[in-house]
Amino acid sequence: MNIIIYNNQVYMDSRKVAPLIGLEHDALLTGINHMVDILRDNGQDTDNKFIPVKKKGDVLWYRLSRSGCDAVAVELTPDETTRLLFINEYTDRFRRGEKKLKQLLSEDWQRKRKMNISGQLSFHDAIKELVTYAEQNGSKNAKFYYTDYNRLLNRTVGLAEGERDEATSLQMDKLNQANMYAGEVIKQGIADGADYHNIYKAVKQKLAMLKEFWDLTMPRLPEEVER
């Protein structure tokens, strides 16, 4: 979707905006910086349009609000066709982003997120046991299990790394189930004295079966298709 949810607001990344209007990102930054200077010189606030992301004082990119995209469309698009196409594109993206934000702020989503955090703690307890078990059985890479298993869970439900707070309600349901089943498989594998390599394979197989079940029984939301 190429939108950012930050402080309960929806934004676009200037690095994603640049190709939509046919500019190099450096050229877009220059144009935005110029607009920011003009607005500030005239006593106007720019935080409702452009939020800079900086490193050592230098602006690397901007978060653009809907009104920021409006300003870019008016001032920085090179021609009428590009302007119309850009307006159509960001209007659609903000519409979908605002729909997702509304979902994230809903009581149902918050409840499911709390359930997920609880499930993650239980799952991480299982991973902790597995790390100890694997190291006792000669593993040199057990310290990477937290990352490896969480990536597997994310892939299963269609999330990229760092996207759990932006998961849809349906993805949160799936993640809760995946946490539970993966933790159970890990603990059972340890109890059975299974090879730690085979425990990972068993978890991967279980999650693949779970995903097949979801595909047959659960609807896919537009946001999930686009990911």
C-alpha positions as CSV (number, residue, x, y, z in Angstrom):
1,M,0.0,0.0,0.0
2,N,3.0,2.3,0.5
3,I,1.5,4.3,3.3
4,I,2.9,5.0,6.8
5,I,0.9,5.1,10.0
6,Y,2.7,7.4,12.5
7,N,1.3,8.9,15.7
8,N,-2.2,7.8,14.6
9,Q,-2.0,9.7,11.3
10,V,-1.6,8.4,7.8
11,Y,1.4,9.6,5.6
12,M,3.2,8.8,2.4
13,D,6.9,8.3,2.2
14,S,8.6,11.0,0.0
15,R,10.8,8.2,-1.4
16,K,7.7,6.5,-2.7
17,V,6.2,9.8,-3.9
18,A,9.1,10.8,-6.1
19,P,8.7,8.1,-8.8
20,L,5.0,8.8,-8.9
21,I,5.6,12.3,-10.2
22,G,8.7,11.5,-12.3
23,L,11.3,13.1,-10.1
24,E,14.5,11.9,-8.5
25,H,14.1,11.8,-4.7
26,D,16.8,14.5,-4.3
27,A,14.9,16.8,-6.6
28,L,11.7,16.2,-4.6
29,L,13.5,16.9,-1.3
30,T,14.8,20.2,-2.8
31,G,11.3,21.2,-3.8
32,I,9.8,20.3,-0.4
33,N,12.5,22.1,1.4
34,H,11.8,25.2,-0.7
35,M,8.1,25.0,0.1
36,V,8.8,24.5,3.8
37,D,11.1,27.6,3.8
38,I,8.4,29.7,2.2
39,L,5.6,28.6,4.5
40,R,7.8,29.2,7.6
41,D,8.9,32.6,6.4
42,N,5.2,33.5,6.2
43,G,4.5,32.2,9.8
44,Q,2.7,29.0,8.7
45,D,3.1,25.6,10.3
46,T,4.5,22.9,8.1
47,D,4.1,19.9,10.5
48,N,0.6,19.2,9.2
49,K,2.1,18.7,5.7
50,F,5.7,17.6,5.9
51,I,7.4,15.7,8.8
52,P,11.2,15.4,8.2
53,V,13.1,12.3,9.1
54,K,16.6,13.3,9.9
55,K,20.0,11.9,10.6
56,K,22.7,14.1,12.1
57,G,20.6,17.1,11.2
58,D,20.2,16.2,7.6
59,V,16.8,15.5,6.2
60,L,16.8,12.0,4.7
61,W,13.1,11.9,3.6
62,Y,9.7,13.3,4.5
63,R,6.5,11.9,5.8
64,L,3.8,13.6,3.6
65,S,0.3,14.1,4.9
66,R,-2.7,14.3,2.5
67,S,-2.3,18.1,2.5
68,G,1.4,17.7,1.9
69,C,0.7,15.6,-1.1
70,D,-1.8,18.2,-2.2
71,A,1.0,20.8,-2.1
72,V,3.4,18.6,-4.0
73,A,0.7,17.9,-6.7
74,V,0.1,21.7,-7.2
75,E,3.7,22.9,-7.0
76,L,6.0,20.1,-8.0
77,T,4.4,17.9,-10.6
78,P,5.8,18.6,-14.1
79,D,2.6,18.5,-16.1
80,E,-1.2,18.2,-15.9
81,T,-1.3,14.5,-16.8
82,T,1.2,13.6,-14.1
83,R,-0.6,15.8,-11.6
84,L,-4.0,14.1,-12.3
85,L,-2.5,10.6,-12.1
86,F,-0.7,11.4,-8.9
87,I,-3.8,13.0,-7.2
88,N,-5.8,9.9,-8.2
89,E,-3.1,7.6,-6.8
90,Y,-2.5,9.3,-3.4
91,T,-6.2,9.9,-2.9
92,D,-6.8,6.1,-3.2
93,R,-3.8,5.3,-0.9
94,F,-4.9,7.7,1.8
95,R,-8.5,6.3,1.6
96,R,-7.2,2.8,2.2
97,G,-4.7,3.9,4.8
98,E,-7.3,5.8,6.8
99,K,-9.5,2.7,6.6
100,K,-6.7,0.6,8.0
101,L,-6.0,3.2,10.7
102,K,-9.6,3.1,11.8
103,Q,-9.3,-0.6,12.1
104,L,-6.1,-0.4,14.1
105,L,-7.8,2.0,16.6
106,S,-10.9,-0.1,17.0
107,E,-11.5,-1.8,20.3
108,D,-11.6,-5.2,18.6
109,W,-8.1,-4.8,17.1
110,Q,-6.7,-3.5,20.4
111,R,-8.2,-6.6,22.2
112,K,-6.6,-8.9,19.6
113,R,-3.3,-7.1,19.8
114,K,-3.3,-7.7,23.6
115,M,-4.1,-11.3,23.0
116,N,-1.2,-11.5,20.5
117,I,1.3,-10.0,22.9
118,S,0.2,-12.6,25.5
119,G,0.6,-15.3,22.9
120,Q,4.0,-14.0,21.9
121,L,5.2,-14.2,25.5
122,S,4.1,-17.8,25.6
123,F,5.7,-18.5,22.2
124,H,9.0,-16.8,23.3
125,D,9.0,-18.9,26.4
126,A,8.9,-22.0,24.1
127,I,11.7,-20.5,22.0
128,K,13.8,-19.9,25.2
129,E,13.4,-23.5,26.1
130,L,14.3,-24.5,22.5
131,V,17.5,-22.4,22.6
132,T,18.7,-24.1,25.8
133,Y,17.7,-27.5,24.4
134,A,19.5,-26.9,21.1
135,E,22.6,-25.6,22.7
136,Q,22.8,-28.6,25.0
137,N,22.6,-30.8,21.9
138,G,25.4,-29.0,20.0
139,S,23.7,-26.1,18.2
140,K,26.0,-23.2,17.4
141,N,23.2,-21.0,16.0
142,A,20.5,-21.3,18.6
143,K,20.9,-17.6,19.4
144,F,19.2,-16.8,16.1
145,Y,16.1,-18.8,16.8
146,Y,14.1,-15.8,18.0
147,T,14.6,-14.1,14.7
148,D,14.2,-17.2,12.5
149,Y,11.0,-18.4,14.1
150,N,9.4,-14.9,14.2
151,R,10.2,-14.4,10.5
152,L,8.5,-17.7,9.8
153,L,5.4,-16.6,11.7
154,N,5.3,-13.3,9.9
155,R,5.6,-14.9,6.5
156,T,2.8,-17.4,7.4
157,V,0.4,-14.5,8.0
158,G,1.6,-12.2,5.3
159,L,3.5,-9.7,7.3
160,A,6.9,-8.2,6.6
161,E,9.4,-7.6,9.5
162,G,8.3,-4.8,11.8
163,E,4.7,-4.7,10.5
164,R,2.9,-6.4,13.4
165,D,1.5,-3.1,14.6
166,E,0.0,-2.6,11.2
167,A,-1.6,-6.0,10.9
168,T,-5.2,-6.2,9.9
169,S,-7.7,-7.7,12.3
170,L,-7.8,-10.9,10.3
171,Q,-4.0,-11.1,10.3
172,M,-4.0,-10.7,14.1
173,D,-6.4,-13.6,14.4
174,K,-4.0,-15.7,12.3
175,L,-1.0,-14.6,14.2
176,N,-2.6,-15.6,17.5
177,Q,-3.3,-19.0,16.1
178,A,0.2,-19.4,14.7
179,N,1.8,-18.4,18.0
180,M,-0.2,-21.0,19.8
181,Y,0.4,-23.9,17.4
182,A,4.1,-23.1,16.9
183,G,4.7,-23.0,20.6
184,E,2.9,-26.3,21.1
185,V,5.0,-28.0,18.4
186,I,8.2,-26.7,19.9
187,K,7.4,-27.9,23.4
188,Q,6.2,-31.3,22.1
189,G,9.4,-31.7,20.1
190,I,11.5,-31.0,23.2
191,A,9.5,-33.4,25.3
192,D,9.9,-36.1,22.7
193,G,13.7,-35.5,22.5
194,A,13.5,-34.7,18.8
195,D,16.5,-33.3,16.9
196,Y,16.3,-29.5,17.0
197,H,16.6,-29.3,13.3
198,N,13.5,-31.4,12.9
199,I,11.6,-29.2,15.4
200,Y,12.0,-26.3,13.0
201,K,10.8,-28.5,10.1
202,A,7.8,-29.6,12.2
203,V,6.9,-26.0,13.0
204,K,7.2,-25.0,9.4
205,Q,5.1,-27.9,8.3
206,K,2.4,-27.2,10.9
207,L,2.2,-23.5,9.9
208,A,2.0,-24.5,6.2
209,M,-1.0,-26.7,7.0
210,L,-2.5,-23.9,9.0
211,K,-2.1,-21.5,6.1
212,E,-3.8,-24.0,3.8
213,F,-6.7,-24.2,6.2
214,W,-7.0,-20.4,6.3
215,D,-6.9,-20.1,2.6
216,L,-9.9,-22.5,2.4
217,T,-11.9,-21.1,5.3
218,M,-11.0,-17.4,5.7
219,P,-11.7,-14.5,3.4
220,R,-8.7,-12.5,2.1
221,L,-8.9,-8.7,2.7
222,P,-7.8,-6.3,-0.1
223,E,-4.9,-5.1,2.1
224,E,-3.6,-8.6,2.4
225,V,-3.8,-9.2,-1.3
226,E,-1.8,-6.1,-2.0
227,R,1.0,-7.2,0.4
